[in-house]
Amino acid sequence: MPDLKRSAFAAASFALMCAALPVSAQETVRIRGTIEHVDGPIFVIKNRDGAEVKLTLTDKPLFVAIVKSTMTEIKPGMFVGSTGMTQADGSQRAIEVHIFPESMRGTGEGHYDWDLKPQSKMTNANVEQTVAGVDGQILSVKYKGIEKKILVTLDTAIVTFVTGDRSDLKPGTKIFVAAKKQSDGTLQAPRITYGKDGLTPPM
């Protein structure tokens, strides 16, 4: 598949997941962990809290890989998402920034609670401008007419998305999944987002 088509496919696939995250948070279980082993259709995951969970996938699942990017790739007019911590001046100190492809513009737009860390927030918005600050680069972003300032430091993880493949999902692979709990206690998801080449999904 040509790179352009693969990128478009990945964007459309991941958009379906991201669009549901803010509104379905109470109905889903977010898994952040490492694949321990694969037993047929079951992925045995060691979650970040140390608990072992079993994950299955729905029919025709989607695989989305996360790869490293840089601040130089972020330009005014782009749509980005960021998990951050609120500072005293109301700005967000970014833990991570993920760059959305153009086909994903508007995905999960807004500013809302997130569970990466206690009291963390997710901000998905359009980049207005980037300027140099005392402690790092400052992203001015806007969603629905509301502007937010996001401080991006040397510690901020910056990533983007590409089309993934099931063959990448081996023991040791770091994943991020929004799953539904089944009646037998297992978890099921329509897609897996994973870090490429050892990367840990930072969301």
Secondary structure, 3 states (H helix, E strand, C coil): CCHHHHHHHHHHHHHHHHHHCCCCHHHCEEEEEEEEEEECCEEEEEECCCCEEEEEEEEEEEEEEEEECCHHHCCCCCEEEEEEEECCCCCEEEEEEEECCHHHCCCCCEEEECCCCCCEEEEEEEEEEEEECCCCEEEEEEECCEEEEEEECCCCEEEEEEECCHHHCCCCCEEEEEEEECCCCCEEEEEEEEEHHHCCCCC
